[in-house]
Amino acid sequence: MLGGKLSQDKVEISFHKDQQLNQEQIKGKFYFRTAYRNEPDFTVLNLNRQGNPAEKIKLQNLMQNDQTVSENYQRLVAQTLAGVYDTDNNKKTVEQLRDELIGKIKTSLSKVFEDLSLSSIGDPLSNGSFYFEKGSAKDFHYRNLSAGEKSVFDLILDMIIKASFYSDAVFCIDEPEAHMHTRLQSKVLRELYNLTPENSQLWVSTHSIGMLKEAEEIEEENPGTVIFLDFDNRDFDLAETIQPTKISKAIWDRFFDLAFADFAKLISPKKIVFCEGTSQGRKYKDFDSLIYGIILGKKYHGVTFVSVGSCSEIENLENQSIKIVASIFEVF
C-alpha cells in the first residue's frame, strides 16, 4: 500500500521493429491463464450469451482464481447452435455435428490419457456439464474427475475454444503442470503446442523437468520453433534485457538445482560398494550385488552395491565404470 492506495504499475507492451500497435490493436494479442486454475464443479441450468473474450479483461491480475470450464461449456453449446442454423451444414447428420462439437476435444484427451474420454455435454437446459467415460464407468460428471484430470481437461478445452478468438496471439500459461501427475506433464505440453494456432505463440512458465525436456525434444523435431528465456541471476530492481536462448547444460544445471534443491542428496546412496559381477550375459546378472543387497540391505539401507567386473577389475583404479559412477556422484 502506498499513501492509502494500492500501487499498481502497468506493463507497457511494444512490438518488434515495424509491428508497432496501438492500445486498441493490442486487444486480442495476448491471452493469459493464471496458476490458480480451479473450477471443481459446475452444472448449467440455463444458457447465457458469452461475448468475445478478446474484447474484455477477465482477470485484473494473476492472483485471481481463473475459472473457465463452465464459461467454455457455454461457448461450446453456442457454437453448436450456430452450426445447426448454418446452411453449409444442411447435409450433415446430427451425429456428425455432435462429433464436430466434441470430436477435437476427445482426440486431444486421448493423446494424454489412455482411459479417459469425453462422452457428452448433457442437456444444456437441465443438467449441462461435461460427462466422461473411464474404465467401466459411463457418463460420470465433471465433478468426479481428479484434480489432475480437471487441470488437463481445462487447459485442452480452453486452448481449443479460445483458438477461434485468438488466431494471432500469444498464449501465456503460468505453471501448466499445476495439480498434474508428472507422467502427464510432457504429453500436455506437446498437445498444447499442437493446438496453438499457426500464427500464434505459446509461452509457459514452468518448474517441470518433464515439460522442459519435452520442449527440447519438440525443438529437435521442429528446429526454430522453441526458445527459452533464462531468468537466472537477474536483478529486476533494474532494467533487464532478456534475449531468447537455446537450452544448454548450464540452463539444465540451474533448472535441476531449482527443481530438486537438496532432494538429490536424499535419493542418492550414502555409500557405494563395488563388487564382483556383471550386468552382461544371460545368467547370473549382478549376482553378487543382488545377494549382498538381500543379506545386508535391511541393516545398511544407505548402501548400494554395484557390479563392476572381475576381482582384478575392481582393484584397477583406471576402471571406467568406477570412474563414471564417481564422477556422477561427485556433485553430491
Secondary structure, DSSP 8 states (H G I E B T S, - for coil): -BTTB----------STT----HHHHTTSEEEE-S--------BSS------GGGS-S-SSTTS----HHHHHHHHHHHHHHHHT-GGGTTS-HHHHHHHHHHHHHHHHHHH-SSEEEEE---TTTSBS-EEEETTEEEEEGGGS-HHHHHHHHHHHHHHHHTTT-SSSEEEEE-TTTT--HHHHHHHHHHHHHHS-TT-EEEEE---HHHHHHHHHHHHHSTTS--B---TT--TTS------B---HHHHHHHHHHHHTTHHHHHS-SEEEEESB-S-SSSSTTHHHHHHHHHHTTT-TTEEEEE-BSHHHHH-TT-HHHHHHHHHHTT-
